[in-house]
Amino acid sequence: MLAATNVATLAYFTVLDNSVSFEDVPLSIADVTGESNENLIRKTVPVIGYLVFATGNHLLVANPLSYFNNSLDSRNQIMLTGPVPETMEDHLEFQI
């Protein structure tokens, strides 16, 4: 019985489920700023983090505490350059 439910579960998640494709799964900031980031140059990738506005710049930080206790470095933040959509202002200090 257990084997049958395992097969059914596997079939559901591999064939029937319309979940997020592997390419669209958000990366962590550490994945983007880490050692293997050369293969991401000139690519658009989804990243998950907290949106912060500081010193005139929008930042995506891995943990808001890193921002509040001044421990940001190149491994736990991404500075967003260029125009930022106005609707993003509604998400300041939230995980996006």
DSSP file (Angstrom, degrees, kcal/mol; ACC not computed):
  #  RESIDUE AA STRUCTURE BP1 BP2  ACC     N-H-->O    O-->H-N    N-H-->O    O-->H-N    TCO  KAPPA ALPHA  PHI   PSI    X-CA   Y-CA   Z-CA
    1    1 A M     >        0   0    0      0, 0.0     4,-2.0     0, 0.0     5,-0.2   0.000 360.0 360.0 360.0 -42.8    0.0    0.0    0.0
    2    2 A L  H  >  +     0   0    0      1,-0.2     4,-2.1     2,-0.2     5,-0.2   0.895 360.0  52.5 -62.7 -39.9    2.8    2.4    0.9
    3    3 A A  H  > S+     0   0    0      1,-0.2     4,-2.2     2,-0.2    -1,-0.2   0.891 107.7  52.1 -63.1 -39.3    4.5    1.8   -2.4
    4    4 A A  H  > S+     0   0    0      1,-0.2     4,-2.2     2,-0.2    -1,-0.2   0.894 109.9  47.7 -65.4 -40.3    1.3    2.6   -4.3
    5    5 A T  H  X S+     0   0    0     -4,-2.0     4,-2.5     2,-0.2    -1,-0.2   0.865 110.6  52.5 -70.4 -33.8    0.9    5.9   -2.5
    6    6 A N  H  X S+     0   0    0     -4,-2.1     4,-2.5     2,-0.2    -2,-0.2   0.913 110.4  47.5 -65.2 -41.8    4.5    6.8   -3.2
    7    7 A V  H  X S+     0   0    0     -4,-2.2     4,-2.6     2,-0.2    -2,-0.2   0.913 112.5  49.5 -64.2 -42.9    4.0    6.1   -6.9
    8    8 A A  H  X S+     0   0    0     -4,-2.2     4,-2.2     2,-0.2    -2,-0.2   0.909 112.0  48.1 -64.0 -41.8    0.9    8.1   -7.0
    9    9 A T  H  X S+     0   0    0     -4,-2.5     4,-2.4     2,-0.2     5,-0.2   0.930 112.3  48.7 -63.7 -46.0    2.6   11.0   -5.2
   10   10 A L  H  X S+     0   0    0     -4,-2.5     4,-1.7     1,-0.2     5,-0.3   0.915 111.9  49.1 -60.2 -44.6    5.5   10.9   -7.6
   11   11 A A  H  X>S+     0   0    0     -4,-2.6     4,-2.2     1,-0.2     5,-1.2   0.899 110.4  51.9 -62.9 -40.6    3.2   10.8  -10.6
   12   12 A Y  I  <>S+     0   0    0     -4,-2.2     5,-2.8     1,-0.2     4,-0.5   0.954 114.0  40.9 -61.6 -50.3    1.3   13.8   -9.3
   13   13 A F  I  <5S+     0   0    0     -4,-2.4    -1,-0.2     1,-0.2    -2,-0.2   0.716 122.0  40.3 -76.5 -19.8    4.3   16.0   -8.7
   14   14 A T  I  <5S+     0   0    0     -4,-1.7    -1,-0.2    -5,-0.2    -2,-0.2   0.734 132.8  14.5 -97.4 -24.9    6.1   15.1  -11.9
   15   15 A V  I  <5S+     0   0    0     -4,-2.2    -3,-0.2    -5,-0.3    -2,-0.1   0.787 130.2  31.6-116.4 -48.8    3.2   14.9  -14.4
   16   16 A L  I   <S+     0   0    0     -5,-1.2     2,-0.2    -4,-0.5    -3,-0.2   0.797  91.2  92.4 -91.0 -30.1    0.0   16.5  -13.1
   17   17 A D      < -     0   0    0     -5,-2.8     2,-0.3    -6,-0.2     0, 0.0  -0.472  57.1-156.1 -74.3 132.5    1.2   19.3  -10.8
   18   18 A N        +     0   0    0     -2,-0.2    -1,-0.1     3,-0.0     3,-0.1  -0.336  41.6 147.0 -99.1  49.6    1.5   22.8  -12.5
   19   19 A S        -     0   0    0     -2,-0.3     2,-0.1     1,-0.2     0, 0.0  -0.118  59.7 -60.2 -78.2-179.1    4.0   24.1   -9.9
   20   20 A V        -     0   0    0      1,-0.1    -1,-0.2     2,-0.1     5,-0.1  -0.373  58.0-117.2 -65.2 133.9    6.8   26.5  -10.6
   21   21 A S    >   -     0   0    0      1,-0.1     3,-1.2    -3,-0.1     4,-0.5  -0.314  25.7-109.3 -69.1 158.3    9.3   25.3  -13.1
   22   22 A F  G >  S+     0   0    0      1,-0.3     3,-1.0     2,-0.2    -1,-0.1   0.847 118.3  56.5 -58.5 -36.8   12.9   24.8  -11.9
   23   23 A E  G 3  S+     0   0    0      1,-0.2    -1,-0.3    22,-0.0    -3,-0.0   0.759 107.6  49.5 -66.9 -24.6   14.1   27.8  -13.9
   24   24 A D  G <  S+     0   0    0     -3,-1.2    -1,-0.2    21,-0.1    -2,-0.2   0.414  78.2 115.8 -98.0   1.0   11.6   30.1  -12.1
   25   25 A V  S <  S-     0   0    0     -3,-1.0    -3,-0.0    -4,-0.5    -4,-0.0  -0.571  75.5-110.8 -70.8 126.9   12.4   29.0   -8.6
   26   26 A P        -     0   0    0      0, 0.0    21,-0.3     0, 0.0     2,-0.2  -0.289  28.2-137.5 -62.1 141.5   13.8   32.1   -6.8
   27   27 A L  B     -a   47   0A   0     19,-3.0    21,-2.6     1,-0.1     2,-0.1  -0.612  18.8-113.4 -90.7 156.0   17.5   32.0   -5.9
   28   28 A S     >  -     0   0    0     -2,-0.2     4,-1.4    19,-0.2     3,-0.3  -0.479  28.8-110.8 -80.7 163.1   18.8   33.3   -2.6
   29   29 A I  H  > S+     0   0    0     19,-0.5     4,-2.5     1,-0.2     5,-0.2   0.888 119.9  57.6 -62.1 -37.8   21.0   36.3   -2.5
   30   30 A A  H  > S+     0   0    0      1,-0.2     4,-1.0     2,-0.2    -1,-0.2   0.850 102.8  54.5 -61.7 -34.1   24.0   34.1   -1.5
   31   31 A D  H  4 S+     0   0    0     -3,-0.3    -1,-0.2     1,-0.2    -2,-0.2   0.870 113.3  41.9 -65.3 -36.1   23.4   32.0   -4.7
   32   32 A V  H  < S+     0   0    0     -4,-1.4    -2,-0.2    -3,-0.2    -1,-0.2   0.840 122.2  37.7 -81.2 -34.6   23.6   35.1   -6.8
   33   33 A T  H  < S+     0   0    0     -4,-2.5    -2,-0.2    42,-0.2    -1,-0.2   0.437  99.7  99.7 -98.0   0.1   26.5   36.8   -5.1
   34   34 A G  S >< S-     0   0    0     -4,-1.0     3,-1.2    -5,-0.2    -3,-0.1   0.111  93.7 -77.8 -77.7-167.5   28.5   33.6   -4.4
   35   35 A E  T 3  S+     0   0    0      1,-0.3     3,-0.5     2,-0.1    -4,-0.1   0.773 124.5  54.4 -66.1 -29.3   31.5   32.0   -6.1
   36   36 A S  T >  S+     0   0    0      1,-0.2     3,-0.8    -5,-0.1    -1,-0.3   0.059  72.7 110.2 -95.8  27.0   29.5   30.6   -9.0
   37   37 A N  G X   +     0   0    0     -3,-1.2     3,-1.7     1,-0.2     4,-0.4   0.579  52.9  84.8 -79.9  -7.0   27.9   33.8  -10.1
   38   38 A E  G >  S+     0   0    0     -3,-0.5     3,-1.1     1,-0.3    -1,-0.2   0.846  84.4  58.4 -62.3 -32.3   29.8   34.1  -13.3
   39   39 A N  G <  S+     0   0    0     -3,-0.8    -1,-0.3     1,-0.2    -2,-0.1   0.530 100.7  58.5 -76.2  -2.8   27.3   31.9  -15.1
   40   40 A L  G X  S+     0   0    0     -3,-1.7     3,-2.0    -8,-0.1    -1,-0.2   0.474  73.8 124.8-101.0  -4.2   24.5   34.4  -14.2
   41   41 A I  T <  S+     0   0    0     -3,-1.1     3,-0.1    -4,-0.4    -3,-0.0  -0.344  83.5   6.5 -61.7 134.0   26.1   37.4  -15.9
   42   42 A R  T 3  S+     0   0    0      1,-0.3     2,-0.3    -2,-0.0    -1,-0.3   0.641 107.8 115.2  66.2  19.0   23.7   39.0  -18.4
   43   43 A K    <   -     0   0    0     -3,-2.0     2,-0.6     2,-0.0    -1,-0.3  -0.875  65.7-129.2-114.3 150.9   20.9   36.7  -17.3
   44   44 A T        +     0   0    0     -2,-0.3    -3,-0.0    -3,-0.1     0, 0.0  -0.884  35.8 174.1 -96.3 122.9   17.6   37.5  -15.7
   45   45 A V        -     0   0    0     -2,-0.6     2,-0.3    -5,-0.1   -21,-0.1  -0.969  33.7-115.4-130.3 144.7   17.1   35.4  -12.6
   46   46 A P        -     0   0    0      0, 0.0   -19,-3.0     0, 0.0     2,-0.4  -0.639  35.9-173.2 -77.7 135.6   14.4   35.5   -9.9
   47   47 A V  B     -a   27   0A   0     -2,-0.3     2,-0.4   -21,-0.3   -19,-0.2  -0.980  14.3-144.4-130.9 141.5   15.9   36.4   -6.4
   48   48 A I        +     0   0    0    -21,-2.6   -19,-0.5    -2,-0.4     2,-0.3  -0.889  42.6 111.5-108.1 137.3   14.1   36.3   -3.1
   49   49 A G        -     0   0    0     -2,-0.4    47,-3.4   -21,-0.1     2,-0.4  -0.965  64.1 -71.6-177.4-174.7   15.0   38.9   -0.4
   50   50 A Y  E     -BC  61  95B   0     11,-3.2    11,-2.8    -2,-0.3     2,-0.5  -0.865  42.0-129.7-103.7 133.2   13.7   41.9    1.6
   51   51 A L  E     +B   60   0B   0     43,-1.9    42,-4.1    40,-0.5     2,-0.3  -0.701  32.6 173.2 -86.5 126.8   13.3   45.2   -0.1
   52   52 A V  E     -B   59   0B   0      7,-2.8     7,-3.5    -2,-0.5     2,-0.5  -0.974  24.4-148.0-132.4 144.9   14.9   48.2    1.7
   53   53 A F  E     +B   58   0B   0     -2,-0.3     2,-0.3     5,-0.2     5,-0.2  -0.968  32.3 158.7-113.7 117.3   15.3   51.8    0.6
   54   54 A A  E >   -B   57   0B   0      3,-2.9     3,-2.4    -2,-0.5    -2,-0.1  -1.000  59.2  -7.0-144.2 139.5   18.5   53.4    2.0
   55   55 A T  T 3  S-     0   0    0     -2,-0.3    -1,-0.1     1,-0.3     3,-0.1   0.821 128.9 -52.1  45.7  41.6   20.7   56.3    1.1
   56   56 A G  T 3  S+     0   0    0      1,-0.2     2,-0.4    -3,-0.0    -1,-0.3   0.573 119.2 102.9  79.1   9.2   18.7   56.9   -2.1
   57   57 A N  E <   -B   54   0B   0     -3,-2.4    -3,-2.9    24,-0.0     2,-0.5  -0.950  67.5-129.6-127.5 145.1   19.1   53.3   -3.3
   58   58 A H  E     -BD  53  80B   0     22,-0.6    22,-2.8    -2,-0.4     2,-0.4  -0.794  32.0-171.1 -87.5 132.2   16.8   50.3   -3.3
   59   59 A L  E     -BD  52  79B   0     -7,-3.5    -7,-2.8    -2,-0.5     2,-0.6  -0.938  22.2-148.7-123.9 146.9   18.5   47.2   -1.9
   60   60 A L  E     -BD  51  78B   0     18,-2.8    18,-2.1    -2,-0.4     2,-0.3  -0.977  28.1-171.4-109.7 116.5   17.4   43.6   -1.8
   61   61 A V  E     -BD  50  77B   0    -11,-2.8   -11,-3.2    -2,-0.6    16,-0.2  -0.827  29.4-137.6-114.5 149.4   18.8   42.1    1.5
   62   62 A A  S    S+     0   0    0     14,-2.1    -1,-0.1    -2,-0.3    15,-0.1   0.860  94.5  13.0 -70.6 -35.9   18.9   38.5    2.6
   63   63 A N    >>  -     0   0    0     13,-0.4     3,-1.2   -13,-0.1     4,-0.9  -0.984  66.4-140.3-144.6 127.6   17.9   39.4    6.2
   64   64 A P  H 3> S+     0   0    0      0, 0.0     4,-2.4     0, 0.0     3,-0.4   0.802 102.5  64.8 -60.8 -27.5   16.5   42.7    7.5
   65   65 A L  H 3> S+     0   0    0      1,-0.2     4,-2.2     2,-0.2     6,-0.2   0.844  94.4  59.7 -64.3 -31.6   18.6   42.4   10.6
   66   66 A S  H <4>S+     0   0    0     -3,-1.2     5,-2.5     1,-0.2     6,-0.4   0.865 109.1  44.4 -62.0 -35.6   21.7   42.6    8.5
   67   67 A Y  H ><5S+     0   0    0     -4,-0.9     3,-1.2    -3,-0.4    -2,-0.2   0.931 113.5  48.5 -72.9 -46.7   20.5   46.0    7.3
   68   68 A F  H 3<5S+     0   0    0     -4,-2.4    -2,-0.2     1,-0.3    -1,-0.2   0.789 115.1  43.4 -70.2 -27.6   19.4   47.3   10.8
   69   69 A N  T 3<5S-     0   0    0     -4,-2.2    -1,-0.3    -5,-0.2    -2,-0.2   0.160 112.4-113.9-104.4  20.3   22.7   46.3   12.5
   70   70 A N  T < 5S+     0   0    0     -3,-1.2    -3,-0.2     1,-0.1    -4,-0.1   0.834  77.1 127.1  57.6  39.4   25.0   47.6    9.8
   71   71 A S      < +     0   0    0     -5,-2.5     2,-0.2    -6,-0.2    -4,-0.2  -0.022  28.3 135.8-114.5  31.6   26.3   44.2    8.8
   72   72 A L        +     0   0    0     -6,-0.4     2,-0.3    -5,-0.2     5,-0.0  -0.566  22.0 158.8 -76.0 140.7   25.6   44.4    5.0
   73   73 A D    >   -     0   0    0     -2,-0.2     3,-1.2     0, 0.0     4,-0.4  -0.843  58.4 -78.7-145.6-174.8   28.3   43.2    2.7
   74   74 A S  T 3  S+     0   0    0     -2,-0.3     3,-0.1     1,-0.3    -2,-0.0   0.631 123.9  57.0 -68.5 -12.1   28.6   42.0   -0.9
   75   75 A R  T 3  S+     0   0    0      1,-0.1    -1,-0.3     3,-0.0   -42,-0.2   0.649 111.7  36.8 -93.1 -15.6   27.3   38.5    0.1
   76   76 A N  S <  S+     0   0    0     -3,-1.2   -14,-2.1   -43,-0.1   -13,-0.4   0.184 111.6  51.5-125.2  19.0   24.0   39.5    1.7
   77   77 A Q  E     -D   61   0B   0     -4,-0.4     2,-0.4   -16,-0.2   -16,-0.2  -0.995  51.8-160.3-150.1 154.7   22.7   42.4   -0.4
   78   78 A I  E     -D   60   0B   0    -18,-2.1   -18,-2.8    -2,-0.3     2,-0.5  -0.989  19.7-139.8-133.1 125.5   22.0   43.4   -4.0
   79   79 A M  E     -D   59   0B   0     -2,-0.4     2,-0.6   -20,-0.2   -20,-0.2  -0.745  16.4-139.4 -85.3 127.8   21.7   47.0   -5.0
   80   80 A L  E     -D   58   0B   0    -22,-2.8   -22,-0.6    -2,-0.5     2,-0.2  -0.780  23.9-167.6 -88.6 121.4   18.9   47.5   -7.5
   81   81 A T        +     0   0    0     -2,-0.6   -24,-0.0   -24,-0.1   -22,-0.0  -0.687  44.5  28.8-107.9 162.1   20.0   50.0  -10.2
   82   82 A G  S    S-     0   0    0     -2,-0.2     2,-0.1     2,-0.1    -2,-0.0  -0.198 108.9 -22.2  82.0-179.0   18.0   51.8  -12.8
   83   83 A P        -     0   0    0      0, 0.0    -2,-0.1     0, 0.0     3,-0.0  -0.417  60.9-150.8 -67.7 135.0   14.3   52.7  -12.5
   84   84 A V        -     0   0    0     -2,-0.1     5,-0.1    -4,-0.1    -2,-0.1  -0.904  28.8-102.7-105.6 132.2   12.4   50.7  -10.0
   85   85 A P    >   -     0   0    0      0, 0.0     3,-1.9     0, 0.0     4,-0.5  -0.228  25.6-126.4 -54.4 138.8    8.6   50.2  -10.6
   86   86 A E  G >  S+     0   0    0      1,-0.3     3,-1.3     2,-0.2     4,-0.4   0.814 107.2  65.2 -57.0 -31.8    6.5   52.5   -8.4
   87   87 A T  G >  S+     0   0    0      1,-0.3     3,-0.9     2,-0.2    -1,-0.3   0.709  87.4  69.8 -67.7 -17.9    4.5   49.5   -7.2
   88   88 A M  G X  S+     0   0    0     -3,-1.9     3,-2.1     1,-0.2    -1,-0.3   0.796  83.4  71.1 -69.1 -26.0    7.6   48.2   -5.5
   89   89 A E  G X  S+     0   0    0     -3,-1.3     3,-1.2    -4,-0.5    -1,-0.2   0.806  89.1  62.8 -59.2 -28.0    7.4   51.0   -3.0
   90   90 A D  G <  S+     0   0    0     -3,-0.9    -1,-0.3    -4,-0.4    -2,-0.2   0.633 101.6  52.9 -69.8 -13.0    4.4   49.2   -1.5
   91   91 A H  G X  S+     0   0    0     -3,-2.1     3,-2.1    -4,-0.2   -40,-0.5   0.223  73.0 142.6-110.4  13.4    6.6   46.3   -0.6
   92   92 A L  T <  S+     0   0    0     -3,-1.2   -40,-0.2     1,-0.3     3,-0.1  -0.316  77.1  10.8 -57.3 136.3    9.3   48.1    1.3
   93   93 A E  T 3  S+     0   0    0    -42,-4.1     2,-0.3     1,-0.3    -1,-0.3   0.538 108.4 109.9  70.2  10.9   10.5   46.0    4.3
   94   94 A F  S <  S-     0   0    0     -3,-2.1   -43,-1.9   -43,-0.3     2,-0.5  -0.795  78.3-103.6-109.4 156.5    8.6   42.9    3.0
   95   95 A Q  B      C   50   0B   0     -2,-0.3   -45,-0.3   -45,-0.2   -47,-0.0  -0.670 360.0 360.0 -78.2 127.5   10.0   39.7    1.5
   96   96 A I              0   0    0    -47,-3.4   -46,-0.2    -2,-0.5    -1,-0.2   0.344 360.0 360.0-126.1 360.0    9.6   39.8   -2.2
